[in-house]
């Protein structure tokens, strides 16, 4: 999507991105449910903590995105490339962090 200059290419990138988010979300949820401590007695508390960990970034992302979109922008043009690159970098960092989950088992 960063390099798309036409609407069809942007739509294809958007569809691929949404499919990827769907796959990641399913795997992510299965992973954190699998590693919950005290699954029988306090699973609700740990799931609630996970929901906070999901909701807080979703609330902050539009604010951070609004700042990022103005970096290097001139006039009425917006710099969406910075937002996409920042999203890619945070996705890679998240993927690297999740590698540590294997050590829980």
C-alpha positions in Angstrom: 0.0 0.0 0.0 2.9 2.3 0.6 3.9 2.3 -3.1 0.5 2.1 -4.7 -0.3 5.0 -7.0 -3.7 3.6 -8.3 -6.9 2.8 -6.5 -7.0 -0.9 -7.6 -3.5 -1.5 -6.2 -4.5 0.3 -3.0 -7.6 -1.9 -2.7 -5.6 -5.1 -3.2 -3.2 -4.0 -0.5 -6.1 -3.2 1.8 -7.7 -6.6 1.3 -4.4 -8.4 1.9 -3.8 -6.3 5.0 -7.2 -7.1 6.4 -6.8 -10.8 5.7 -3.5 -10.7 7.5 -5.0 -8.9 10.5 -7.7 -11.6 10.7 -5.2 -14.4 10.6 -3.0 -12.8 13.2 -5.9 -12.0 15.5 -7.1 -15.6 15.5 -3.6 -17.0 16.2 -2.8 -14.3 18.8 -6.0 -15.0 20.7 -5.3 -18.8 20.6 -1.8 -18.2 21.8 -2.6 -16.0 24.8 -5.4 -18.3 25.8 -3.0 -21.2 25.7 -0.5 -19.6 28.0 -2.9 -18.2 30.6 -1.7 -19.0 34.2 -4.3 -20.5 36.5 -6.8 -21.1 33.7 -9.4 -22.7 36.0 -9.6 -20.0 38.7 -8.5 -16.6 37.4 -8.6 -16.7 33.6 -11.1 -13.8 33.5 -8.7 -11.5 35.2 -5.9 -12.3 32.8 -8.2 -12.0 29.8 -9.2 -8.5 31.1 -5.6 -7.5 31.3 -5.1 -8.6 27.7 -8.1 -6.6 26.6 -6.5 -3.5 28.2 -3.3 -4.3 26.3 -5.4 -4.3 23.1 -7.6 -1.4 23.7 -5.0 1.1 24.8 -2.9 0.9 21.6 -6.2 1.2 19.6 -7.0 4.4 21.4 -3.5 5.9 21.0 -2.9 4.9 17.3 -5.1 7.6 15.8 -3.3 10.2 17.9 0.1 9.0 16.9 -1.0 8.5 13.3 -2.2 12.1 13.1 1.3 13.3 14.2 3.1 10.8 11.8 1.0 11.8 8.8 2.2 15.4 9.1 5.9 14.5 9.1 7.4 15.7 5.8 4.0 16.9 4.5 3.8 20.0 2.4 0.7 22.1 2.1 -2.5 20.0 1.8 -0.6 16.8 0.9 -0.3 14.2 3.7 2.6 11.8 4.0 0.9 8.4 4.4 4.1 6.6 3.7 5.4 7.4 7.1 2.3 5.9 8.7 2.6 2.7 6.7 6.3 2.4 7.5 5.7 3.0 11.2 3.0 0.3 11.1 5.3 -2.1 9.4 8.1 -1.4 12.0 5.7 -1.9 15.0 4.4 -5.1 13.4 7.9 -6.5 13.1 8.8 -5.5 16.7 5.6 -7.2 17.9 6.5 -10.3 15.9 9.9 -10.4 17.5 8.5 -9.8 21.0 6.0 -12.7 20.6 8.9 -15.1 20.0 9.5 -15.0 23.7 6.1 -16.6 24.4 7.6 -20.0 23.4 9.7 -19.9 26.5 6.6 -19.8 28.8 5.8 -23.5 28.1 
